[in-house]
Amino acid sequence: MQTPSAPPIVRHSAHLRPWRRPLARLIAAAVACAFVGSAAACSTPRVEGRAEGERSVDVCETLLGEATDASTRGAEPGAPKIARYMAFEDASHRWLDVAIQCPARFAEGTLRSAQAQAAAYTLAGTIGVDYEPLTVTRLDDVDALGIGGDALAKLALAEDRAGFATEVIAGRFADGMADDARTAALAEDGTLLAMSNDHKETASRLMHLSDGAKDLRRKVYATQALTKHSADVVDPATGLRANTVAVLEIDCARDELTAFDASAHVDYGTMPEGRRMQMRTALAQLSMLIATHAYTAFTLGYPSTDAALFG
């Protein structure tokens, strides 16, 4: 995968950016039936329990294969750039399909979608195409997210911590302490404060949806590592030195994906049809929210390579 050279910073002024047609199709399909590329898949009667579980395994294997194939086509160095761009754009949607339909692959699908978006942007700049990432910055429109209160509380903690950190950095950079022009611009145009507000509002929303789970948020967190350097820090997860805000965003994404993998409970096979539809819609927004954190990190120079993300 390629690391984006200078993609546009994801602005956090709105909780939901307009979805392009392919993503609208993705969401519509997600709430209607599993993504198996067959009309029969939507009309075949569902059998709950074991049969549904076996069917889901087949669907996930299909989706994983399609997403992997799209990413492989995008990474083919000898292919025309336009073909690679289209492949990566396709891959960004297909990996989201994986995250939505296959909760056991939620982390992989989410990160690889963000990774594919970064690669698509890089190629878009070389062929004169405008590219918009799939952006969700808040969960205001999510009314239910039944993955378990403990998981939601941990997600809320990650968002709250990122919200506090970006607020601290905004104050520091506003005083002219940043020696990185791009990072300083984030403070000057209000983007950092908007990001902080979005993180905090998302944390509050997640706790509201947690149905009384223990609130893990502390509101105030240690800032020594944030204030020691003006524009870059060492990412404790990988040892890589990168832009401070980029590290905050990728660490938020990692913490949320870890919390999901460790604590979330999603079993489509035991859900009635209406509940499955609601869950897939909610997971689509949650996956895009976390992918947005990762993509934002990439826009600020954090490596989008497999070694940095999956090593």
C-alpha positions in Angstrom: 0.0 0.0 0.0 1.1 3.5 -0.7 1.4 6.2 1.9 -0.5 9.3 0.7 1.9 12.2 -0.1 -0.4 15.1 0.9 -4.1 14.2 1.0 -6.5 16.8 2.1 -7.0 17.0 5.8 -10.4 15.6 6.8 -12.4 18.5 8.2 -14.5 17.8 11.2 -17.1 20.5 10.9 -20.0 18.2 10.1 -21.0 14.9 11.6 -21.7 13.2 8.3 -20.2 14.1 5.0 -22.4 13.4 1.9 -22.0 9.8 0.8 -21.2 9.2 -2.8 -23.4 6.8 -4.8 -21.3 3.6 -4.2 -21.5 4.1 -0.4 -25.2 4.8 -0.5 -25.5 1.5 -2.4 -23.4 -0.2 0.3 -25.7 1.0 3.1 -28.9 0.2 1.3 -27.6 -3.3 0.6 -26.4 -3.7 4.1 -29.8 -3.2 5.6 -31.5 -5.3 3.0 -29.5 -8.4 2.6 -26.0 -9.9 2.8 -23.5 -8.8 0.1 -23.1 -11.9 -2.0 -23.6 -10.4 -5.4 -26.8 -12.5 -6.1 -30.4 -11.5 -6.3 -31.3 -14.9 -4.8 -29.5 -13.9 -1.6 -32.2 -11.4 -0.8 -35.1 -13.6 -1.6 -34.0 -16.9 -0.2 -35.9 -17.6 3.1 -33.7 -17.2 6.1 -33.2 -20.0 8.6 -32.2 -18.8 12.1 -29.5 -20.4 14.2 -27.0 -22.8 12.8 -28.1 -22.4 9.1 -27.8 -18.7 9.4 -24.4 -19.0 11.0 -23.2 -21.3 8.2 -24.6 -19.0 5.6 -22.8 -16.0 7.2 -19.5 -17.8 7.0 -19.9 -18.3 3.3 -20.8 -14.7 2.8 -17.8 -13.5 4.8 -15.5 -15.7 2.8 -16.9 -14.2 -0.4 -16.6 -10.6 0.8 -13.1 -11.1 2.1 -12.0 -12.6 -1.2 -13.6 -9.7 -3.2 -12.0 -7.0 -1.0 -8.6 -8.6 -1.1 -8.8 -8.9 -4.9 -9.7 -5.2 -5.2 -6.8 -4.2 -3.0 -4.4 -6.5 -5.0 -5.5 -4.9 -8.3 -5.0 -1.5 -6.8 -1.4 -2.4 -5.7 -0.4 -3.8 -9.2 2.4 -1.5 -10.2 2.2 -2.3 -13.9 -1.5 -1.5 -14.3 -2.8 1.8 -15.6 -3.2 4.4 -12.9 -6.8 4.9 -13.6 -7.4 1.2 -13.2 -5.5 1.2 -9.9 -7.4 4.2 -8.7 -10.8 2.6 -9.5 -9.6 -0.6 -7.8 -8.7 1.1 -4.6 -11.9 3.1 -4.6 -13.8 -0.2 -5.0 -11.7 -1.7 -2.3 -12.6 1.0 0.2 -16.2 0.0 -0.1 -15.7 -3.7 -0.2 -13.6 -3.6 3.0 -16.4 -1.7 4.7 -18.7 -4.5 3.5 -16.4 -6.9 5.3 -16.5 -4.8 8.5 -20.3 -4.5 8.5 -21.2 -8.1 7.5 -18.5 -9.9 9.4 -18.0 -8.6 12.9 -15.1 -10.9 13.5 -13.3 -9.0 10.7 -14.5 -5.5 11.9 -11.0 -4.2 12.7 -9.4 -5.5 9.5 -12.2 -4.3 7.3 -12.2 -0.8 8.9 -8.4 -0.3 8.7 -8.1 -1.6 5.2 -10.9 0.6 4.0 -9.1 3.6 5.4 -5.8 2.3 3.9 -7.5 1.9 0.4 -8.9 5.4 0.7 -5.5 6.9 1.3 -4.1 5.0 -1.7 -7.0 6.1 -3.9 -6.4 9.7 -3.0 -2.7 9.5 -3.9 -3.5 8.1 -7.3 -6.4 10.6 -7.8 -3.8 13.4 -7.7 -1.8 11.8 -10.5 -4.7 11.4 -12.9 -6.5 14.7 -12.2 -9.5 13.2 -10.4 -11.2 14.8 -7.3 -11.4 12.3 -4.5 -13.6 12.5 -1.4 -13.0 10.0 1.5 -15.9 8.2 3.2 -16.2 10.5 6.2 -18.2 10.1 9.4 -17.1 12.3 12.3 -20.0 11.8 14.8 -22.8 9.3 15.6 -25.6 11.7 16.1 -27.9 9.7 13.8 -27.3 6.4 15.5 -30.2 5.5 17.8 -29.0 2.1 18.8 -25.7 0.2 18.8 -26.3 -3.1 20.5 -22.7 -4.4 20.8 -22.7 -4.4 24.6 -22.4 -1.7 27.2 -18.8 -2.5 28.1 -17.7 -2.2 24.5 -19.5 1.1 24.1 -18.0 2.5 27.3 -14.5 1.6 26.1 -15.2 3.3 22.8 -16.4 6.3 24.6 -13.1 6.4 26.7 -11.1 6.4 23.5 -13.1 9.2 21.9 -13.0 11.3 25.2 -9.3 10.9 25.5 -8.7 12.0 21.9 -11.1 14.9 22.4 -9.1 16.1 25.4 -5.8 15.6 23.7 -6.8 17.5 20.5 -8.1 20.4 22.7 -4.7 20.6 24.5 -2.8 20.5 21.2 -5.1 23.2 19.8 -4.3 25.5 22.7 -0.6 24.9 22.4 -0.5 25.3 18.6 -2.7 28.4 18.8 0.2 30.1 20.8 2.5 29.6 17.8 4.4 26.6 19.2 4.0 24.4 16.2 7.0 24.3 13.9 5.0 22.4 11.3 3.0 24.7 9.0 0.3 22.2 8.3 -0.3 21.4 11.9 -0.3 25.1 12.8 -2.9 25.6 10.2 -5.2 23.1 11.9 -5.2 25.3 15.0 -5.5 28.6 13.1 -8.6 27.6 11.1 -10.4 25.9 14.0 -10.1 22.4 12.7 -8.4 21.0 15.9 -11.1 22.4 18.2 -13.8 21.1 15.9 -12.1 17.7 16.0 -12.0 17.9 19.8 -15.7 18.7 20.0 -16.6 15.9 17.6 -14.6 13.4 19.7 -16.3 14.5 22.9 -19.7 14.6 21.5 -19.2 11.1 20.1 -18.0 9.9 23.5 -21.2 11.3 25.0 -23.3 9.6 22.4 -21.7 6.3 22.9 -22.3 6.5 26.6 -25.9 7.4 26.0 -26.2 4.3 23.9 -24.5 2.1 26.5 -27.6 1.6 28.5 -26.1 2.3 31.9 -22.6 0.8 31.5 -19.9 2.1 33.9 -18.6 5.4 32.5 -14.8 5.1 32.1 -14.2 8.6 30.9 -11.9 10.7 33.1 -12.4 14.0 31.2 -8.8 15.0 32.0 -5.7 13.0 31.0 -1.9 13.2 31.3 -0.5 15.7 28.8 3.3 15.4 29.3 3.8 13.5 26.0 1.6 15.9 24.1 3.4 19.1 25.3 6.9 17.8 25.2 7.2 18.3 21.4 5.7 20.9 19.1 4.6 18.9 16.1 5.6 15.2 16.4 5.8 12.4 19.0 6.7 8.8 19.1 3.7 6.5 18.7 3.9 4.2 21.7 2.2 1.4 19.8 4.8 1.2 17.0 7.8 3.3 18.0 7.3 5.4 14.8 7.8 9.2 15.1 5.0 11.0 13.4 2.8 14.2 13.6 1.3 14.5 17.0 -2.3 14.8 15.8 -1.8 11.9 13.5 -0.6 9.7 16.4 -3.6 10.8 18.4 -6.0 9.9 15.7 -4.5 6.5 14.8 -4.2 5.6 18.5 -7.9 6.5 18.9 -8.7 4.2 16.0 -6.6 1.4 17.4 -8.1 1.7 20.9 -11.6 1.5 19.5 -10.9 -1.5 17.3 -9.3 -3.2 20.2 -12.3 -2.5 22.4 -14.6 -3.8 19.7 -12.6 -7.0 19.2 -12.4 -7.6 23.0 -15.8 -6.7 24.2 -18.4 -6.3 21.4 -21.0 -9.0 21.0 -22.7 -9.2 17.6 -24.4 -12.4 16.4 -26.5 -11.9 13.3 -27.6 -15.5 13.4 -29.7 -15.0 16.6 -31.2 -11.6 15.5 -34.6 -11.1 13.9 -34.4 -9.6 10.4 -35.3 -6.1 11.6 -32.6 -6.1 14.3 -30.0 -7.3 11.8 -30.9 -4.4 9.5 -30.5 -1.9 12.4 -27.2 -3.4 13.5 -25.7 -3.3 10.0 -26.7 0.3 9.6 -25.1 1.2 12.9 -22.0 -0.8 12.3 -21.6 1.0 8.9 -21.4 4.4 10.7 -19.2 3.1 13.5 -16.8 1.6 11.0 -16.6 4.8 8.9 -16.1 6.8 12.1 -13.1 4.8 13.0 -11.8 4.7 9.4 -12.1 8.5 9.4 -9.8 8.7 12.4 -7.3 6.5 10.6 -7.6 8.4 7.3 -7.1 11.7 9.1 -3.8 10.2 10.5 -2.7 9.3 7.0 -3.5 12.8 5.8 -1.0 14.1 8.4 1.7 11.7 7.3 1.2 8.6 9.5 2.3 5.6 7.4 -0.6 3.6 5.9 1.6 0.5 5.3 0.7 -2.9 6.5 3.8 -2.9 8.7 2.6 0.2 10.5 -1.0 -0.9 10.8 -0.9 -4.7 11.1 2.6 -5.5 12.2 
